[in-house]
Amino acid sequence: MRRILHWTGVLTTLMILLATSVIAWSSDLTVLAIIPTSGTYVGEFTPIVEALEDRGATVVVTAAVLSDARVYTFEDESYVWDTTTVDIAFSDVVVEEYDAIFIPGGNGVLAVGFDEEAKRIVREAVALGLPIAAICGGVDVMVQHGIAKGRQVCSEQTDPWFVHQGLARKAPTRVWVSEGERWKSTLVTAAGPEDVPVFIREFLKVLGL
C-alpha cells in the first residue's frame, strides 16, 4: 500500500510540474516586428522571432507595403537572398493591439528610420509604454525616431554618430537594457549578430517569458 501511495504521489507531482510548464510556456503577448521591404539580416531576425514563438508569443511582421519582404544571409562571404511574409503594412498598424516592438538589423533597415508611418508606430509605442527591442542597425532606427534621447543604447561603433548629435548615449556593454521607469518604455538593445543569444535572453526577460 505504501508503495502504491508513493508512486501515486510521484505521478501527481509530475502532472503538476507538466501543467506548470505548459502554463509557463504559453503567452497571449503579440510582438510587432518592424522590417524594411528589402535588407533585413536573417541572423538578427529569424532567431529572435523563433525564440518569441517558442515561448508562446505571436509575432506580426510589418513593412511599408503588404508584400513579401527581401531578407538576406551570407554564404561564403556572399549575399544569399530570400523572402519573408509581411502580415500588415505600416499604415494599417494599430499600436494598441501589440505588447512590444522588435526592430531587427540589416543593410536595408535604415530606410525604416526615414519612414513616417514607422516613426508613428514607434512613437505611439513609447507613449503607451511598450518595450522596444532593437539590434545592430535597428538601434539606429530607434535613435532616428527620437525615442532614445538621454538613454544608453548599444552600438558596434567605437564612436557612434548619435552621441555627437546628442540623440542617445552609448551603453557600456554590447547588450543593454534601459529600464522604462523614467521614460515609460524599456529599451533592449544589442550591438551585432554575435550578441543575439544574450539579446534574446534579455528581451524574453523584459516580456516575462
C-alpha positions in Angstrom: 0.0 0.0 0.0 2.8 2.4 0.9 4.5 1.7 -2.4 1.2 2.4 -4.3 0.8 5.7 -2.4 4.4 6.6 -3.1 4.0 6.2 -6.9 0.6 7.9 -6.8 2.4 10.9 -5.2 5.2 10.9 -7.7 2.7 10.8 -10.6 0.7 13.6 -9.1 3.9 15.7 -8.7 4.9 15.0 -12.3 1.4 16.1 -13.6 1.6 19.3 -11.6 5.1 20.0 -12.9 3.9 19.3 -16.5 0.9 21.6 -16.1 3.0 24.3 -14.6 5.5 24.0 -17.5 2.7 24.3 -20.1 1.3 27.4 -18.4 4.7 29.0 -18.1 5.4 28.5 -21.8 2.1 29.8 -23.0 1.6 33.5 -23.7 -1.0 35.9 -25.2 1.6 38.5 -26.0 1.8 39.9 -29.5 5.1 41.4 -30.7 5.3 43.7 -33.8 8.4 43.2 -35.8 9.2 46.3 -38.0 11.3 45.5 -41.1 12.2 47.2 -44.4 10.8 46.0 -47.7 14.4 44.8 -48.5 17.5 44.3 -46.5 16.7 42.5 -43.2 19.5 40.3 -42.0 18.2 36.8 -41.2 20.7 36.3 -38.4 19.3 39.2 -36.5 15.7 38.5 -37.3 14.7 34.8 -37.5 16.3 33.6 -34.2 14.5 36.3 -32.2 11.2 35.6 -33.9 11.6 31.8 -33.3 12.5 32.4 -29.6 9.4 34.5 -29.1 7.2 32.0 -30.8 8.7 29.1 -28.9 7.6 30.9 -25.7 4.1 31.2 -27.0 4.2 34.8 -28.2 2.7 35.8 -31.6 4.9 37.8 -33.9 3.3 40.0 -36.5 5.7 41.3 -39.2 5.1 44.8 -40.6 6.7 46.7 -43.5 6.0 49.7 -45.7 3.9 47.7 -48.1 1.9 44.5 -47.8 4.1 42.1 -49.9 6.9 39.7 -49.3 10.0 41.5 -48.0 13.5 40.6 -49.0 15.9 39.2 -46.4 19.4 38.0 -46.7 22.1 35.9 -45.1 25.7 35.2 -46.0 27.2 32.1 -47.7 31.0 32.1 -48.5 31.0 35.8 -47.8 28.4 36.4 -50.5 24.8 37.6 -50.1 22.1 35.0 -50.3 18.6 36.5 -50.7 15.2 35.1 -49.7 11.8 36.5 -48.8 9.7 36.6 -45.6 6.0 37.2 -45.3 4.7 40.6 -44.3 1.5 40.4 -42.3 0.5 44.1 -42.2 1.5 47.4 -43.8 2.8 50.2 -41.6 -0.2 52.4 -42.4 -2.6 49.7 -41.1 -0.9 49.1 -37.7 -2.9 49.9 -34.6 -0.3 50.1 -32.0 -2.7 49.5 -29.1 -3.1 45.9 -30.4 0.5 45.0 -29.6 2.6 44.3 -26.4 6.1 45.0 -27.7 8.1 46.2 -30.7 11.1 44.5 -32.3 13.4 46.1 -34.9 16.0 43.7 -36.4 19.2 44.8 -38.2 20.3 44.5 -41.8 21.7 46.7 -44.5 18.3 48.0 -45.6 16.8 48.8 -42.1 17.8 52.5 -42.2 15.0 53.0 -44.7 12.6 52.4 -41.8 14.3 55.3 -40.0 13.0 57.7 -42.7 9.5 56.2 -42.9 6.9 58.5 -41.3 4.5 55.7 -40.7 7.2 53.6 -39.0 8.0 56.7 -36.9 4.3 56.9 -35.9 4.3 53.3 -34.8 7.5 53.7 -32.7 6.5 56.9 -31.0 3.0 55.6 -30.2 4.6 52.5 -28.7 6.7 54.7 -26.5 3.6 56.8 -25.5 1.9 53.5 -24.5 5.0 52.3 -22.6 5.6 49.2 -24.7 9.0 47.6 -24.5 11.1 48.1 -27.7 13.9 45.8 -28.6 16.4 46.6 -31.4 19.7 45.1 -32.6 22.5 46.5 -34.8 21.0 48.7 -37.5 17.7 48.5 -35.7 19.2 50.6 -32.9 20.0 53.3 -35.4 16.3 53.3 -36.4 15.3 53.7 -32.8 17.6 56.6 -32.5 16.4 58.2 -35.7 12.9 58.1 -34.5 13.9 60.2 -31.5 13.0 57.9 -28.7 16.5 57.3 -27.2 17.5 60.8 -26.2 19.3 60.8 -22.9 19.3 57.0 -22.8 22.0 54.4 -23.3 21.9 52.2 -26.3 24.3 49.7 -27.9 26.4 50.2 -31.0 29.1 48.4 -33.0 30.8 51.7 -33.5 33.5 52.9 -31.1 32.3 56.5 -31.5 28.6 56.3 -32.6 27.2 59.1 -34.8 24.2 59.6 -32.4 26.4 60.5 -29.5 27.8 63.5 -31.4 24.3 64.6 -32.3 23.0 64.3 -28.7 20.4 61.7 -29.7 21.5 59.0 -27.3 24.4 57.8 -25.2 26.5 54.7 -25.8 25.9 51.8 -23.5 29.0 50.3 -21.7 28.2 46.8 -22.9 27.2 45.1 -26.1 23.7 44.3 -24.8 21.9 46.8 -22.7 18.5 47.1 -21.0 17.4 50.7 -20.4 14.6 50.4 -17.8 11.5 52.3 -18.5 10.6 53.9 -15.2 11.7 57.4 -16.2 10.9 57.2 -19.9 7.9 54.7 -19.9 9.3 52.3 -22.5 12.0 49.8 -21.6 14.6 49.6 -24.4 16.6 46.5 -25.1 19.5 47.0 -27.5 22.3 44.9 -28.8 25.3 45.8 -31.0 25.5 43.0 -33.5 24.8 39.4 -34.6 27.2 37.8 -32.1 25.0 39.2 -29.3 21.8 37.5 -30.4 21.7 34.8 -27.6 22.1 37.4 -24.8 19.7 39.8 -26.6 17.1 37.1 -26.8 17.5 36.3 -23.1 17.2 39.9 -22.0 14.2 40.6 -24.3 12.3 37.5 -23.1 13.1 38.5 -19.5 11.6 42.0 -20.1 8.5 40.4 -21.6 8.2 38.0 -18.7 8.5 34.9 -21.0 
